[in-house]
Amino acid sequence: MRKHTLKIGLIAVTLLATSIVSAGVDFKTNLTSYNFQTESANVLGGYKGNFTYGGTDYGESKNAALNLTTLGAGLTRHTGNADATPNATYAFYKQPNSVVIANAARGLNDFNDRQVVKAVVGTPTVKSTLPTNAIYDYTGKVFNHIAGTEGDLVYQVKKVGSTVTGSGSVSGISGARPTVGAFTLGGTLDQVTFDNNLKATGNATLTLVDSSGTTVFQDTKYDIGIFGPGAAEIGGGIYTKQGSTVANDLQLQRLIGGYAFGGAKTTP
């Protein structure tokens, strides 16, 4: 009986660990067929709302796959239809080799729903194709579901031998909070070491400034991937660590929500 109990306990621990790992950005590779209804089970909080693009409805309750390569270049947003979760918005940051997907609905305050970045779909860079020693600089955008609040992304990736590291910063993010008013947000994406698939998770140090003062968020994480030939692009998201026990007003995701980002290489 004790052996069975131990086995069940180990399974429970494994499942818990799996759920924690999946709390970040969902990385996928098929740019030509993305079904939001199917993929909803794989992203934190699921997709909210439906939207129409090219005469077809996509979203939480529509069994239809979107060819992401047909989206407009750069940052675009699509307002949700009235036939599903109200006040929903889908935001996409499309580059030649990747698409960052963000989604949220106003009025939903659940922790999972406030993780705005849902997925990054793209063609991964193959690590073995990169030179032994290289430095790549990137610039791009940081965004959520609200138009006009975007900030700037600066990031650098270094490859020395078989080790690939990266770090960067975000700045100029803006917004407004009820009763408090306008705020600005910026900070650092601290150094990470990429795995063999050129994905990584690291810490972010972000500071919010508003009329009530300055807040340095705690337990903030970011996920990032490298995409395209020659490490052409990066994409990922910023969010609060699942299960954080710090005060709600010190959690990015609970106070103002998460963010998505994407960028392109500026160096050869």
Order of alpha helices (4+ residues) and beta strands (2+ residues): alpha-beta-beta-alpha-beta-beta-beta-beta-beta-beta-beta-beta-beta-beta-beta-beta-beta-beta-beta-alpha-beta
